[in-house]
Amino acid sequence: MSARPTGHEVEQTERVRQRPDFIRENRRRPDGKRYSPGELATAAGTSRQWLSEWRRSGLPGLEHTDRLRRFFGLTPGFFTADEHEALYEARQPVLQALKARATRCPGCARAAWSGRRPVPRR
């Protein structure tokens, strides 16, 4: 029996290692700018050095990842999810905001779902 990681374990470690960068690319601050590594570290309740080590090793502490997950409102499996699942999860706030905006403009919502342009009211 070998102690070497399997292909699946290596793939999963790589996904976990990439998640801080993934969050920075797909979640934005209220002003539309990316979160800095320092802001991510603060949200996780740790230091930038710890965050850098996570990005190098792919082995974060559970307490810090849970804090980061909760700060961004992500599902418990976010850090180990495959790329499609993670992207879907990361984009949910944008989708919810668009749906809310569409409900304030009923003609816009119908047009958006049908693929047509709304006709302005006069």
ChimeraX attribute file (.defattr): number of C-alpha atoms within 10 A of each C-alpha:
attribute: neighborCount
match mode: 1-to-1
recipient: residues
	/A:1	3
	/A:2	5
	/A:3	5
	/A:4	8
	/A:5	10
	/A:6	10
	/A:7	9
	/A:8	9
	/A:9	11
	/A:10	13
	/A:11	14
	/A:12	17
	/A:13	18
	/A:14	17
	/A:15	20
	/A:16	23
	/A:17	23
	/A:18	16
	/A:19	21
	/A:20	21
	/A:21	15
	/A:22	17
	/A:23	19
	/A:24	17
	/A:25	13
	/A:26	15
	/A:27	19
	/A:28	14
	/A:29	11
	/A:30	8
	/A:31	6
	/A:32	8
	/A:33	11
	/A:34	15
	/A:35	19
	/A:36	14
	/A:37	17
	/A:38	14
	/A:39	16
	/A:40	21
	/A:41	22
	/A:42	16
	/A:43	18
	/A:44	22
	/A:45	14
	/A:46	17
	/A:47	15
	/A:48	16
	/A:49	12
	/A:50	15
	/A:51	22
	/A:52	15
	/A:53	13
	/A:54	19
	/A:55	18
	/A:56	13
	/A:57	13
	/A:58	19
	/A:59	13
	/A:60	18
	/A:61	11
	/A:62	9
	/A:63	12
	/A:64	18
	/A:65	22
	/A:66	16
	/A:67	17
	/A:68	21
	/A:69	19
	/A:70	14
	/A:71	12
	/A:72	15
	/A:73	13
	/A:74	16
	/A:75	14
	/A:76	12
	/A:77	11
	/A:78	19
	/A:79	23
	/A:80	17
	/A:81	17
	/A:82	14
	/A:83	14
	/A:84	9
	/A:85	12
	/A:86	21
	/A:87	15
	/A:88	11
	/A:89	16
	/A:90	21
	/A:91	12
	/A:92	14
	/A:93	14
	/A:94	12
	/A:95	12
	/A:96	11
	/A:97	10
	/A:98	12
	/A:99	12
	/A:100	12
	/A:101	13
	/A:102	17
	/A:103	12
	/A:104	10
	/A:105	11
	/A:106	12
	/A:107	15
	/A:108	18
	/A:109	19
	/A:110	15
	/A:111	14
	/A:112	13
	/A:113	9
	/A:114	10
	/A:115	9
	/A:116	10
	/A:117	12
	/A:118	15
	/A:119	9
	/A:120	7
	/A:121	5
	/A:122	3
